Amino acid sequence: MEHLHTLGEWRAFARDQRAAGRTVGLVPTMGALHAGHVALVRRARDAGDVVMLTSFVNPRQFNDPTDLSRYPSTPAADVALAREAGVDALITPALSEMWPDFPEATDTTVHVARLSQHFEGADRPGHFDGVATIVTKLFALAGPCRAYFGEKDYQQLAIVRRLAADLDLPVTVVGCPTVRDPDGLALSSRNAYLTAEERAVAPLLHRALQAGAAALASGAEPAAARRAMHELVGAEPRFSLEYAEPVDPDSLDPLAAPLATGASARLLIAARLGRTRLIDNLGVSR
């Protein structure tokens, strides 16, 4: 495995792979790697790509400085896991090279308007501008490639798909299923914040999604699915629910009618459990 630290090294590596006739797969991460990231690497590997994994904690997508300072960092373990997973190039660029003006704002920001307005965008002002800008920069550095993102951050995935399409970038965005622990909790670097007691009740979020999905699949009104999720999470006092909404899987607009036969939807949910904010989602078809 190559371990690259500069943007010049990364550009040269990607260019050389394509010149040799190889396809390039990009797995963008913020480090603190876990089995969910490994699943993305395996998906890229199965597609025959040369796998490039980036590890960069992007400060421009944190609207809360405390959240940034708390974000988990496991660089030595990340190198070992990336090598074990079969990554061909691990890219760990310095903040000073990625954002030379930081902490001052950059003059250029990528904004995906409609998809960024609600849910995570409403709770974390500026977050998705930071995401869209860094992803666009990573795509520019990687060049033509397939880029792998987990469905765990579904709103982020929808935004990345839209910016790639709107800007006609030479990138195929591949969404990969959420990886879960056996009890249903979606894998996330933020799970490390949970106490043992909180970790025991955290899978309730997934059970609430399943209840909402069952309602939609049976032909119920969206309000019934919403109510099912609210009731389950509301019964656990340690949770503070922020949203639980069935939406169109592409536009993320709230569903206005029951699912027609053959149609699909996505259920989005977010709640605070102690000091930790958890998000999850689930697809459903009828």
N, C-alpha and C positions, 0 to 999 in steps of 0.2 A: 504493500500500500504506500502510495506517495502521500506525504504530509506537506501541504503547500501553505505558505503564510502570506504571500503577496498576490495582489491582483494580476500582476504581470505573469507570475508563474502559472496562475490558474488559466489565464487566457491562452498561454502557450500550450498548456497541457490539453485543453479542449480542442484547440486548433490542430494539434498533432494527431489526436484521436480521429477527428473527422477526415484529416488528410490520409489516414491509413484505412479509411473506409468503414470506420466503426461509428455506430450511433451512440449518442451521449444521453445519459440519464442523470437528472439533477434531483437531489433530495435536499431541499432547504430546511434547516433546523436552527433552533437556538440552543443547541447543546442539551446537557442533562439527558442523554440518550436513554431510551428504554425500548421494550419489545415492540411498541408501536412504530418507532422509527426503523427498527430492524425489519418489520413487515414491509415498509416502503422500499427499503434497499432490496429485499428479496423480489418484490414486484418488478423493480427495475432490472434486476439481474435476470429474471425469467423472461423479460422482453428482449434480452440480448444486448442490453446497453452496457457501456462502460459507465460505472456508477461514480458520480461525484457528489459527495455529501458536504454541505456547508454548515459550519457551526459558528453562528454569530448572534449574540444577544443585541438586538437592534433597539437602541434607546429611544428612537423616534416613535415607536409604537406604544410607549408607556406614558400614560397621562399622569400617573402617580409615581413620583420619585421613590417612595417607600417600596412600592411593588417592584420597581427595577432593582433596588438594592437587595431585596430579599430573593430575587429570582435564583433558583438553584444552579450551581456551577460544579461540574464534575469532569474537568478536562482530562485527567489521566484515565479515568474509567471510560470516557468517550472514545479516546484513541484505541483502547483495547477492544471495546465493543464494535467500533467501526471496522477494525481489522478482522475481527472474528466473523462479522456479518458479510464480509466480502467486498467492502468498499474499495474502489481502485484509487480514489484521490479524496483525502480529507482536507477541506479548505478551512482554515481558521484565521481569517484576516484581522488585522488590528483596527480598532475603532478609528485611529488617526488616519488610516488609509481609506476606510469606508466612508467616513464623514469627517473630512479635514476641518470643517468649520465648527464642529460640535464643541461646546453646547449651544452655539448660535444656530439659528434655523438656517436651513439651506434655502436658496431662492426657488428651487424647483420642487414641487410636490405633485404626486399623482393622486387624483381624487376621483373615485368611482361613486357618483352622486347617489342614485336611488338606492342601491343595495347597501350603502353604508349608513343610512339614516336611522334605522331602527335596531332593536335588540342590542347587540354588543356595541353598535355605534352610538346609541343613545346613552348607554351607561358609561362609555369610555370615549369622551370627545377626542377626536384627533387620532384615535387608535388605528382606524382603517386607512387613514391617509399615510400613516407611518408604515403600515403593512404593504399597501399598494406601491409606495415609493421604493421600499427596499426590495420587494419582489421584482419590480420592473428593472431595478439596477442589477439584481442577480441574473435575470434573464438576459440582459445586455452583455454581462460578463461571460455567461456560459455559452451564448450563441445558440444556434438551432439545436433543439434538444426536446426530450420528453421530460416533463417535470412532475414529480410525484408528491401529492398532498393527501393527508388523511381526511376522511369525512368527519372526524371528531370535531374539527372547527369548520362546521358546514357553511356558515356565513362567509368566512374567510375564503373557502374554496369557491363559492359562488362569485365573490368579488374578483378573485384571481382569474377565473374563467372569463369573466366579462372584460377585464382589462386586456387580457391576451387577445380576445376577439376584437375589441374596439380599436386597439392599436396595431392590429394585424401583425403581432409578433410571431416569429418563426418557432413557436413553442406549442407542443401538444400537452395540455394540462390533464393529468390522469388522477382521478379521485380514487382513493383506496379505502376499503371498509374500516370502520373503527375497530381497534383491538381492545378487548375487554378482559378483565380478570374473571375467574370462574363465577364470581357472584354478580357479574354484570357491570361493575364499575369501569367506566372508560379509562384507559391508561392516559395519564397526563403527568407532565413534570410537576405540576402544582399539587398532585396527590401527596407529595412529600411534606406538605404543610400540615396535613391532617394529623390530629392526635389519634391514638388507638381507639378511643371511644367514638370519635367522629368517623374514622374509617369504617367502623362497624355499621353505621347507619347510612353511609354515603351511597350504597347501591339502591336506596329508595328512589333516587332520581331516575334510574333506568327503569324501575318498576312503574313509576308514574308514566314514563314514555310508552311503555308497553300497554298500560291501561288506556291511554289516549289512542294508541294505534288500533287497539281492539274495537274501540267505539267507532272510529272512522271506517274500519274494514267491514263493520256490520251495517254501514249505511246511515249511521247517526249524524245528526247535525254537528258542525264544528264546535258549537257551544257545549255539546255533551262531552266531546273529547277534552276540551279545555277544562270543563268542570271536573272530570275524572282525574286529571293531572293535579289540579289545585287541591282537591280533597285529599289525595294521598300525601302530597308533600306537606299540606297544612296540618295533617295529623301528627307530624313530628316536630315538636317545638324547637328543636335545635336547628332546623332549617328555616331560612327566611327566603321565600320564593320571590324572584324578581320578574320572571315571565315564564309562561308555558303556553305555546301557541302553535296550532296547526297552520302550515303555510304552503303556498305553491312552491314546488321544489326548484324552480328556476328564478322566478321574480321575487320570491320570499314575501309576497303579499299574503295577508291572512286569508284563509279560506272563507268564502262567502256562502258556500252551499255544500251539501253532502257530496262525497266522492261518487262520481259516476262509475259504472262498471268499466274496468280497464284503466282507470285514472289512478294517479299516485299523488302523494303529498309528503311533506316532511314535518315532523314535530320538533320544535326547538324548545329548550328549557334551560334556565339558569337560576341558581340559588346560592345563597351564602350559607356556609356551614362553619361556624366559628369564624376564624379569620380568613377562611379560604373561600374563594368564589369558584364554583363548579359550573361548567356548561356541558350539555350533551344534546344529542338529537337522534332521531330514528326515522327511517323511511317506512312508508306504508302504501300498499296498493290494494285496490278492490277488484 
